[in-house]
Amino acid sequence: MGLTNNDILKKLRVAHKLRDTDIVEICALVDFKVSKAELGALFRSEEHDKYVECGDQILRNFLNGLIIHLRGPMPKKKIEKK
């Protein structure tokens, strides 16, 4: 079996040395609200009672926010006038 969304989120968290507050702020960059309690449920082991599976929407928004966090916002395109 391959990696789950939870595994990917955990690996990115460790690789970038992110804390829960950092992840909340990163998600806020793309107007996606997530609480520390929700994150705690995502990072638990699968055997835990309060474990929650990470959905595609959460991972997608985190990745989009991480891009903005690391690179900065996308510059506006200049429109050439003829």
C-alpha positions in Angstrom: 0.0 0.0 0.0 1.2 3.5 -0.8 1.4 6.6 1.3 -1.8 8.1 2.6 -2.5 11.8 2.7 -1.8 11.6 6.5 1.6 10.2 5.8 2.4 12.9 3.2 1.3 15.6 5.6 3.4 14.1 8.4 6.5 13.9 6.2 6.2 17.4 5.0 5.7 18.6 8.6 9.0 17.0 9.6 10.9 17.9 6.5 10.1 21.6 6.8 10.2 21.6 10.7 6.7 23.0 11.0 4.7 23.3 14.1 0.9 23.2 14.4 0.7 27.0 14.5 2.9 27.2 11.3 0.5 24.8 9.5 -2.5 26.8 10.6 -0.9 30.0 9.2 0.1 28.3 6.0 -3.5 27.1 5.4 -4.7 30.6 6.2 -2.6 31.9 3.2 -5.1 30.2 0.9 -8.1 31.2 3.0 -8.5 27.6 4.4 -9.3 27.5 8.1 -8.1 24.5 10.1 -7.7 24.3 13.9 -4.9 22.9 16.0 -7.4 20.2 17.3 -8.2 19.1 13.7 -4.4 18.9 13.0 -3.9 16.8 16.1 -6.4 14.3 14.9 -4.7 14.1 11.5 -1.3 13.4 13.1 -2.4 10.6 15.4 -1.7 7.0 14.7 -4.3 5.0 12.8 -5.1 2.9 15.8 -6.1 5.9 18.0 -9.8 6.5 18.7 -9.6 10.1 17.6 -7.7 9.5 14.4 -9.1 11.3 11.3 -8.2 10.5 7.7 -6.7 13.5 5.9 -8.9 14.3 2.9 -7.7 15.5 -0.5 -9.1 19.1 0.1 -7.0 19.5 3.3 -3.8 18.3 1.7 -4.4 20.3 -1.5 -4.9 23.5 0.4 -1.9 22.9 2.6 0.3 22.3 -0.4 -1.0 25.5 -2.1 -0.3 27.4 1.1 3.1 25.9 1.4 4.0 27.0 -2.1 3.1 30.6 -1.1 4.9 30.3 2.2 8.1 29.1 0.5 8.1 31.2 -2.7 5.9 34.1 -1.9 2.8 35.2 -3.7 2.6 34.9 -7.4 3.6 38.2 -9.1 1.0 40.0 -11.1 1.3 39.7 -14.9 2.0 42.9 -16.7 -0.3 43.6 -19.6 1.5 45.1 -22.6 -0.3 48.0 -24.3 0.1 48.3 -28.1 
